[in-house]
């Protein structure tokens, strides 16, 4: 099988396409969560802790000759990223929880296949043997 044909079969499998769609939607969802954290959640938290903008929180490590910061540990950005992660993790948790709940309810709706009693099986075998005669 040629490389191009093999790659095409691989790329067009349902799982690969589903994964690609999930990654694209995940990226868009990540942008929404980042905006939610930076624009809606962090400003009130900053206000509650004395008007602090978390993006501005840092520990300077080195200064330039003109007094500007050359390098710093930006722990405020880390706090924003940590809050982003927690929100995304919670959202994924709730989505998976609901999917599992829906799967469980679908499984409960399916009728269980009960095994026939032995006497019914025997009667069917006798019937089939009588038909053959």
PyMOL commands that place a pseudoatom at each C-alpha (Angstrom):
pseudoatom trace, name=CA, resn=UNK, resi=1, chain=A, elem=C, hetatm=0, pos=[0.000, 0.000, 0.000]
pseudoatom trace, name=CA, resn=UNK, resi=2, chain=A, elem=C, hetatm=0, pos=[1.348, 3.405, -0.927]
pseudoatom trace, name=CA, resn=UNK, resi=3, chain=A, elem=C, hetatm=0, pos=[2.319, 5.927, 1.693]
pseudoatom trace, name=CA, resn=UNK, resi=4, chain=A, elem=C, hetatm=0, pos=[-0.264, 8.503, 0.522]
pseudoatom trace, name=CA, resn=UNK, resi=5, chain=A, elem=C, hetatm=0, pos=[-3.106, 5.966, 0.551]
pseudoatom trace, name=CA, resn=UNK, resi=6, chain=A, elem=C, hetatm=0, pos=[-2.080, 4.667, 3.978]
pseudoatom trace, name=CA, resn=UNK, resi=7, chain=A, elem=C, hetatm=0, pos=[-1.857, 8.195, 5.376]
pseudoatom trace, name=CA, resn=UNK, resi=8, chain=A, elem=C, hetatm=0, pos=[-5.269, 9.069, 3.899]
pseudoatom trace, name=CA, resn=UNK, resi=9, chain=A, elem=C, hetatm=0, pos=[-6.846, 6.038, 5.588]
pseudoatom trace, name=CA, resn=UNK, resi=10, chain=A, elem=C, hetatm=0, pos=[-5.231, 7.005, 8.873]
pseudoatom trace, name=CA, resn=UNK, resi=11, chain=A, elem=C, hetatm=0, pos=[-6.244, 10.673, 8.655]
pseudoatom trace, name=CA, resn=UNK, resi=12, chain=A, elem=C, hetatm=0, pos=[-9.840, 9.938, 7.696]
pseudoatom trace, name=CA, resn=UNK, resi=13, chain=A, elem=C, hetatm=0, pos=[-10.567, 7.517, 10.515]
pseudoatom trace, name=CA, resn=UNK, resi=14, chain=A, elem=C, hetatm=0, pos=[-13.413, 8.670, 12.709]
pseudoatom trace, name=CA, resn=UNK, resi=15, chain=A, elem=C, hetatm=0, pos=[-11.251, 8.901, 15.820]
pseudoatom trace, name=CA, resn=UNK, resi=16, chain=A, elem=C, hetatm=0, pos=[-8.664, 11.171, 14.192]
pseudoatom trace, name=CA, resn=UNK, resi=17, chain=A, elem=C, hetatm=0, pos=[-11.309, 13.510, 12.779]
pseudoatom trace, name=CA, resn=UNK, resi=18, chain=A, elem=C, hetatm=0, pos=[-13.137, 13.585, 16.132]
pseudoatom trace, name=CA, resn=UNK, resi=19, chain=A, elem=C, hetatm=0, pos=[-9.880, 14.364, 17.906]
pseudoatom trace, name=CA, resn=UNK, resi=20, chain=A, elem=C, hetatm=0, pos=[-9.108, 17.206, 15.472]
pseudoatom trace, name=CA, resn=UNK, resi=21, chain=A, elem=C, hetatm=0, pos=[-12.560, 18.712, 16.035]
pseudoatom trace, name=CA, resn=UNK, resi=22, chain=A, elem=C, hetatm=0, pos=[-12.059, 18.384, 19.798]
pseudoatom trace, name=CA, resn=UNK, resi=23, chain=A, elem=C, hetatm=0, pos=[-8.713, 20.168, 19.651]
pseudoatom trace, name=CA, resn=UNK, resi=24, chain=A, elem=C, hetatm=0, pos=[-10.144, 23.035, 17.600]
pseudoatom trace, name=CA, resn=UNK, resi=25, chain=A, elem=C, hetatm=0, pos=[-13.139, 23.436, 19.913]
pseudoatom trace, name=CA, resn=UNK, resi=26, chain=A, elem=C, hetatm=0, pos=[-10.812, 23.120, 22.934]
pseudoatom trace, name=CA, resn=UNK, resi=27, chain=A, elem=C, hetatm=0, pos=[-8.659, 25.960, 21.627]
pseudoatom trace, name=CA, resn=UNK, resi=28, chain=A, elem=C, hetatm=0, pos=[-11.694, 28.181, 21.187]
pseudoatom trace, name=CA, resn=UNK, resi=29, chain=A, elem=C, hetatm=0, pos=[-12.947, 27.179, 24.644]
pseudoatom trace, name=CA, resn=UNK, resi=30, chain=A, elem=C, hetatm=0, pos=[-9.538, 28.031, 26.104]
pseudoatom trace, name=CA, resn=UNK, resi=31, chain=A, elem=C, hetatm=0, pos=[-9.761, 31.536, 24.634]
pseudoatom trace, name=CA, resn=UNK, resi=32, chain=A, elem=C, hetatm=0, pos=[-13.215, 31.976, 26.182]
pseudoatom trace, name=CA, resn=UNK, resi=33, chain=A, elem=C, hetatm=0, pos=[-11.981, 30.819, 29.587]
pseudoatom trace, name=CA, resn=UNK, resi=34, chain=A, elem=C, hetatm=0, pos=[-8.929, 33.103, 29.383]
pseudoatom trace, name=CA, resn=UNK, resi=35, chain=A, elem=C, hetatm=0, pos=[-11.179, 36.054, 28.666]
pseudoatom trace, name=CA, resn=UNK, resi=36, chain=A, elem=C, hetatm=0, pos=[-13.538, 35.030, 31.477]
pseudoatom trace, name=CA, resn=UNK, resi=37, chain=A, elem=C, hetatm=0, pos=[-10.683, 34.890, 33.970]
pseudoatom trace, name=CA, resn=UNK, resi=38, chain=A, elem=C, hetatm=0, pos=[-8.807, 38.008, 32.808]
pseudoatom trace, name=CA, resn=UNK, resi=39, chain=A, elem=C, hetatm=0, pos=[-11.786, 40.248, 32.093]
pseudoatom trace, name=CA, resn=UNK, resi=40, chain=A, elem=C, hetatm=0, pos=[-14.496, 39.134, 34.521]
pseudoatom trace, name=CA, resn=UNK, resi=41, chain=A, elem=C, hetatm=0, pos=[-13.118, 37.128, 37.460]
pseudoatom trace, name=CA, resn=UNK, resi=42, chain=A, elem=C, hetatm=0, pos=[-9.751, 38.749, 38.186]
pseudoatom trace, name=CA, resn=UNK, resi=43, chain=A, elem=C, hetatm=0, pos=[-10.823, 42.444, 38.264]
pseudoatom trace, name=CA, resn=UNK, resi=44, chain=A, elem=C, hetatm=0, pos=[-13.249, 41.958, 41.198]
pseudoatom trace, name=CA, resn=UNK, resi=45, chain=A, elem=C, hetatm=0, pos=[-10.705, 39.762, 43.017]
pseudoatom trace, name=CA, resn=UNK, resi=46, chain=A, elem=C, hetatm=0, pos=[-8.071, 42.441, 42.466]
pseudoatom trace, name=CA, resn=UNK, resi=47, chain=A, elem=C, hetatm=0, pos=[-10.498, 45.039, 43.798]
pseudoatom trace, name=CA, resn=UNK, resi=48, chain=A, elem=C, hetatm=0, pos=[-11.189, 42.933, 46.891]
pseudoatom trace, name=CA, resn=UNK, resi=49, chain=A, elem=C, hetatm=0, pos=[-7.470, 42.672, 47.669]
pseudoatom trace, name=CA, resn=UNK, resi=50, chain=A, elem=C, hetatm=0, pos=[-6.864, 46.388, 47.395]
pseudoatom trace, name=CA, resn=UNK, resi=51, chain=A, elem=C, hetatm=0, pos=[-7.049, 47.254, 43.713]
pseudoatom trace, name=CA, resn=UNK, resi=52, chain=A, elem=C, hetatm=0, pos=[-4.245, 44.920, 42.682]
pseudoatom trace, name=CA, resn=UNK, resi=53, chain=A, elem=C, hetatm=0, pos=[-3.977, 43.937, 39.014]
pseudoatom trace, name=CA, resn=UNK, resi=54, chain=A, elem=C, hetatm=0, pos=[-2.696, 40.371, 39.120]
pseudoatom trace, name=CA, resn=UNK, resi=55, chain=A, elem=C, hetatm=0, pos=[-0.972, 40.755, 35.746]
pseudoatom trace, name=CA, resn=UNK, resi=56, chain=A, elem=C, hetatm=0, pos=[1.232, 43.419, 37.330]
pseudoatom trace, name=CA, resn=UNK, resi=57, chain=A, elem=C, hetatm=0, pos=[2.362, 41.271, 40.287]
pseudoatom trace, name=CA, resn=UNK, resi=58, chain=A, elem=C, hetatm=0, pos=[6.012, 40.330, 39.897]
pseudoatom trace, name=CA, resn=UNK, resi=59, chain=A, elem=C, hetatm=0, pos=[9.317, 39.975, 41.654]
pseudoatom trace, name=CA, resn=UNK, resi=60, chain=A, elem=C, hetatm=0, pos=[12.025, 41.923, 39.810]
pseudoatom trace, name=CA, resn=UNK, resi=61, chain=A, elem=C, hetatm=0, pos=[15.273, 40.029, 39.315]
pseudoatom trace, name=CA, resn=UNK, resi=62, chain=A, elem=C, hetatm=0, pos=[17.333, 42.446, 37.229]
pseudoatom trace, name=CA, resn=UNK, resi=63, chain=A, elem=C, hetatm=0, pos=[17.030, 46.106, 36.226]
pseudoatom trace, name=CA, resn=UNK, resi=64, chain=A, elem=C, hetatm=0, pos=[18.201, 47.887, 33.105]
pseudoatom trace, name=CA, resn=UNK, resi=65, chain=A, elem=C, hetatm=0, pos=[20.490, 50.907, 33.356]
pseudoatom trace, name=CA, resn=UNK, resi=66, chain=A, elem=C, hetatm=0, pos=[17.492, 53.242, 33.000]
pseudoatom trace, name=CA, resn=UNK, resi=67, chain=A, elem=C, hetatm=0, pos=[15.692, 51.617, 35.961]
pseudoatom trace, name=CA, resn=UNK, resi=68, chain=A, elem=C, hetatm=0, pos=[13.211, 49.503, 33.989]
pseudoatom trace, name=CA, resn=UNK, resi=69, chain=A, elem=C, hetatm=0, pos=[12.817, 45.836, 34.841]
pseudoatom trace, name=CA, resn=UNK, resi=70, chain=A, elem=C, hetatm=0, pos=[14.935, 43.566, 32.637]
pseudoatom trace, name=CA, resn=UNK, resi=71, chain=A, elem=C, hetatm=0, pos=[13.710, 40.246, 34.032]
pseudoatom trace, name=CA, resn=UNK, resi=72, chain=A, elem=C, hetatm=0, pos=[11.209, 39.243, 36.685]
pseudoatom trace, name=CA, resn=UNK, resi=73, chain=A, elem=C, hetatm=0, pos=[9.226, 36.381, 38.144]
pseudoatom trace, name=CA, resn=UNK, resi=74, chain=A, elem=C, hetatm=0, pos=[5.671, 37.164, 37.073]
pseudoatom trace, name=CA, resn=UNK, resi=75, chain=A, elem=C, hetatm=0, pos=[3.676, 35.297, 39.688]
pseudoatom trace, name=CA, resn=UNK, resi=76, chain=A, elem=C, hetatm=0, pos=[0.527, 37.322, 38.951]
pseudoatom trace, name=CA, resn=UNK, resi=77, chain=A, elem=C, hetatm=0, pos=[0.355, 35.861, 35.448]
pseudoatom trace, name=CA, resn=UNK, resi=78, chain=A, elem=C, hetatm=0, pos=[0.876, 32.444, 37.009]
pseudoatom trace, name=CA, resn=UNK, resi=79, chain=A, elem=C, hetatm=0, pos=[-2.119, 33.012, 39.308]
pseudoatom trace, name=CA, resn=UNK, resi=80, chain=A, elem=C, hetatm=0, pos=[-4.246, 33.921, 36.253]
pseudoatom trace, name=CA, resn=UNK, resi=81, chain=A, elem=C, hetatm=0, pos=[-3.078, 30.793, 34.435]
pseudoatom trace, name=CA, resn=UNK, resi=82, chain=A, elem=C, hetatm=0, pos=[-3.779, 28.654, 37.488]
pseudoatom trace, name=CA, resn=UNK, resi=83, chain=A, elem=C, hetatm=0, pos=[-7.335, 30.005, 37.706]
pseudoatom trace, name=CA, resn=UNK, resi=84, chain=A, elem=C, hetatm=0, pos=[-7.756, 29.333, 33.953]
pseudoatom trace, name=CA, resn=UNK, resi=85, chain=A, elem=C, hetatm=0, pos=[-6.684, 25.738, 34.514]
pseudoatom trace, name=CA, resn=UNK, resi=86, chain=A, elem=C, hetatm=0, pos=[-9.086, 25.214, 37.416]
pseudoatom trace, name=CA, resn=UNK, resi=87, chain=A, elem=C, hetatm=0, pos=[-12.012, 26.579, 35.412]
pseudoatom trace, name=CA, resn=UNK, resi=88, chain=A, elem=C, hetatm=0, pos=[-11.194, 24.425, 32.371]
pseudoatom trace, name=CA, resn=UNK, resi=89, chain=A, elem=C, hetatm=0, pos=[-10.721, 21.352, 34.575]
pseudoatom trace, name=CA, resn=UNK, resi=90, chain=A, elem=C, hetatm=0, pos=[-14.080, 21.955, 36.276]
pseudoatom trace, name=CA, resn=UNK, resi=91, chain=A, elem=C, hetatm=0, pos=[-15.822, 22.464, 32.943]
pseudoatom trace, name=CA, resn=UNK, resi=92, chain=A, elem=C, hetatm=0, pos=[-14.351, 19.239, 31.548]
pseudoatom trace, name=CA, resn=UNK, resi=93, chain=A, elem=C, hetatm=0, pos=[-15.261, 17.402, 34.753]
pseudoatom trace, name=CA, resn=UNK, resi=94, chain=A, elem=C, hetatm=0, pos=[-18.902, 18.476, 34.473]
pseudoatom trace, name=CA, resn=UNK, resi=95, chain=A, elem=C, hetatm=0, pos=[-19.066, 17.626, 30.755]
pseudoatom trace, name=CA, resn=UNK, resi=96, chain=A, elem=C, hetatm=0, pos=[-17.617, 14.129, 31.339]
pseudoatom trace, name=CA, resn=UNK, resi=97, chain=A, elem=C, hetatm=0, pos=[-19.865, 13.615, 34.354]
pseudoatom trace, name=CA, resn=UNK, resi=98, chain=A, elem=C, hetatm=0, pos=[-22.952, 14.430, 32.266]
pseudoatom trace, name=CA, resn=UNK, resi=99, chain=A, elem=C, hetatm=0, pos=[-21.791, 12.237, 29.368]
pseudoatom trace, name=CA, resn=UNK, resi=100, chain=A, elem=C, hetatm=0, pos=[-21.292, 9.312, 31.767]
pseudoatom trace, name=CA, resn=UNK, resi=101, chain=A, elem=C, hetatm=0, pos=[-24.720, 9.941, 33.267]
pseudoatom trace, name=CA, resn=UNK, resi=102, chain=A, elem=C, hetatm=0, pos=[-26.302, 9.911, 29.787]
pseudoatom trace, name=CA, resn=UNK, resi=103, chain=A, elem=C, hetatm=0, pos=[-24.464, 6.677, 28.881]
pseudoatom trace, name=CA, resn=UNK, resi=104, chain=A, elem=C, hetatm=0, pos=[-25.619, 5.057, 32.098]
pseudoatom trace, name=CA, resn=UNK, resi=105, chain=A, elem=C, hetatm=0, pos=[-29.260, 6.044, 31.471]
pseudoatom trace, name=CA, resn=UNK, resi=106, chain=A, elem=C, hetatm=0, pos=[-29.049, 4.686, 27.894]
pseudoatom trace, name=CA, resn=UNK, resi=107, chain=A, elem=C, hetatm=0, pos=[-27.662, 1.394, 29.191]
pseudoatom trace, name=CA, resn=UNK, resi=108, chain=A, elem=C, hetatm=0, pos=[-30.502, 1.157, 31.705]
pseudoatom trace, name=CA, resn=UNK, resi=109, chain=A, elem=C, hetatm=0, pos=[-33.056, 1.656, 28.918]
pseudoatom trace, name=CA, resn=UNK, resi=110, chain=A, elem=C, hetatm=0, pos=[-31.690, -1.256, 26.865]
pseudoatom trace, name=CA, resn=UNK, resi=111, chain=A, elem=C, hetatm=0, pos=[-33.608, -4.442, 27.554]
pseudoatom trace, name=CA, resn=UNK, resi=112, chain=A, elem=C, hetatm=0, pos=[-31.531, -7.155, 29.108]
pseudoatom trace, name=CA, resn=UNK, resi=113, chain=A, elem=C, hetatm=0, pos=[-31.242, -10.331, 27.094]
pseudoatom trace, name=CA, resn=UNK, resi=114, chain=A, elem=C, hetatm=0, pos=[-32.343, -13.062, 29.429]
pseudoatom trace, name=CA, resn=UNK, resi=115, chain=A, elem=C, hetatm=0, pos=[-31.161, -16.577, 28.825]
pseudoatom trace, name=CA, resn=UNK, resi=116, chain=A, elem=C, hetatm=0, pos=[-33.937, -19.010, 28.041]
pseudoatom trace, name=CA, resn=UNK, resi=117, chain=A, elem=C, hetatm=0, pos=[-34.771, -21.554, 30.680]
pseudoatom trace, name=CA, resn=UNK, resi=118, chain=A, elem=C, hetatm=0, pos=[-33.429, -25.051, 30.041]
pseudoatom trace, name=CA, resn=UNK, resi=119, chain=A, elem=C, hetatm=0, pos=[-36.886, -26.581, 29.560]
pseudoatom trace, name=CA, resn=UNK, resi=120, chain=A, elem=C, hetatm=0, pos=[-37.758, -24.056, 26.824]
pseudoatom trace, name=CA, resn=UNK, resi=121, chain=A, elem=C, hetatm=0, pos=[-34.491, -24.801, 25.046]
pseudoatom trace, name=CA, resn=UNK, resi=122, chain=A, elem=C, hetatm=0, pos=[-35.216, -28.534, 25.235]
pseudoatom trace, name=CA, resn=UNK, resi=123, chain=A, elem=C, hetatm=0, pos=[-38.741, -28.072, 23.875]
pseudoatom trace, name=CA, resn=UNK, resi=124, chain=A, elem=C, hetatm=0, pos=[-37.384, -26.016, 20.951]
pseudoatom trace, name=CA, resn=UNK, resi=125, chain=A, elem=C, hetatm=0, pos=[-34.832, -28.726, 20.160]
pseudoatom trace, name=CA, resn=UNK, resi=126, chain=A, elem=C, hetatm=0, pos=[-37.579, -31.379, 20.196]
pseudoatom trace, name=CA, resn=UNK, resi=127, chain=A, elem=C, hetatm=0, pos=[-39.716, -29.208, 17.924]
pseudoatom trace, name=CA, resn=UNK, resi=128, chain=A, elem=C, hetatm=0, pos=[-36.840, -28.745, 15.463]
pseudoatom trace, name=CA, resn=UNK, resi=129, chain=A, elem=C, hetatm=0, pos=[-36.145, -32.509, 15.439]
pseudoatom trace, name=CA, resn=UNK, resi=130, chain=A, elem=C, hetatm=0, pos=[-39.834, -33.269, 14.782]
pseudoatom trace, name=CA, resn=UNK, resi=131, chain=A, elem=C, hetatm=0, pos=[-39.865, -30.787, 11.880]
pseudoatom trace, name=CA, resn=UNK, resi=132, chain=A, elem=C, hetatm=0, pos=[-36.915, -32.553, 10.264]
pseudoatom trace, name=CA, resn=UNK, resi=133, chain=A, elem=C, hetatm=0, pos=[-38.792, -35.934, 10.189]
for i in range(1, 133): cmd.bond("trace and resi %d" % i, "trace and resi %d" % (i + 1))
show_as sticks, trace
zoom trace
